[in-house]
Amino acid sequence: AFIASDLTILPEVMTPGDSTTIGVTVTNTGEQADTYPVVLKIDGVIAETKHVTLAGGASQNVTFVYFSTFNTRDHVITIDQLKGVLQVLCGI
């Protein structure tokens, strides 16, 4: 089994066309090596998937770099059960 923890969104506030780095720590809580799909969703829509292979008990940081083409508003970032908010503003 795998657990995702420590969701980070840096920066959390951006303008359209900028990039943000979204990170999460993934841990294989089982005893056997296995592969897990880490799925990044933005507003409930899959934006990107990365497959991570980890030995039993191992952890790894997984990062996504996302370039905003969004309208200016708040967007819900989801990886597994973790949620965060990315604010896209017209001009900072």
C-alpha positions in Angstrom: 0.0 0.0 0.0 1.1 3.6 -0.6 0.5 6.8 1.3 0.9 10.3 0.0 1.8 13.1 2.5 3.3 16.6 2.8 1.7 18.3 -0.2 3.5 21.5 -1.2 2.6 24.1 -3.8 5.3 26.7 -4.4 4.5 29.4 -5.0 0.8 29.2 -4.0 0.0 32.5 -5.7 0.9 33.1 -9.4 -0.1 34.9 -12.5 -1.2 33.2 -15.8 1.8 31.9 -17.7 3.9 31.5 -14.6 5.0 28.1 -13.2 4.5 26.5 -9.8 6.1 23.4 -8.4 3.7 20.9 -6.7 5.4 18.3 -4.5 4.3 15.3 -2.4 6.1 12.6 -0.5 5.0 9.0 -1.4 5.7 6.1 1.0 5.4 2.4 0.2 4.0 1.1 3.5 4.1 -2.5 2.3 7.0 -5.0 2.6 7.4 -5.6 -1.1 8.7 -3.4 -3.9 5.8 -2.0 -6.0 4.9 0.7 -8.5 2.4 3.5 -7.7 0.8 6.0 -10.0 1.0 9.5 -8.5 -1.9 11.4 -10.1 -2.0 15.2 -10.0 -5.5 16.6 -10.5 -6.3 20.3 -10.9 -10.0 21.1 -10.3 -10.8 17.4 -10.5 -9.2 16.9 -13.9 -6.0 14.7 -14.3 -3.2 17.1 -15.3 -0.3 14.6 -15.1 0.6 11.1 -13.8 4.1 9.9 -12.6 4.8 6.3 -11.8 7.0 5.7 -8.8 8.7 2.3 -8.0 9.7 2.0 -4.3 11.1 -0.8 -2.1 9.0 -1.8 0.9 9.1 0.9 3.5 10.8 3.4 1.2 9.7 7.0 0.6 10.3 9.4 -2.3 9.5 13.0 -3.1 7.6 13.5 -6.3 7.4 16.9 -8.0 5.3 18.3 -10.8 6.1 21.6 -12.6 2.9 23.2 -13.8 2.6 26.2 -16.1 -0.7 28.1 -15.6 -2.9 28.8 -18.5 -5.8 29.3 -16.1 -8.3 32.0 -15.8 -7.7 34.1 -12.7 -9.2 32.3 -9.7 -8.5 29.7 -7.1 -7.8 26.2 -8.3 -8.0 23.0 -6.2 -4.9 20.8 -6.4 -5.4 17.2 -5.5 -3.0 14.2 -5.1 -4.7 11.2 -3.5 -6.5 12.4 -0.4 -4.4 15.6 -0.1 -5.8 18.9 -1.3 -4.3 22.4 -1.6 -5.3 25.7 -3.3 -3.4 27.4 -6.1 -4.3 31.1 -6.6 -4.0 32.5 -10.1 -4.2 36.3 -10.0 -4.4 38.8 -12.8 -1.3 40.8 -11.7 0.7 40.5 -8.6 
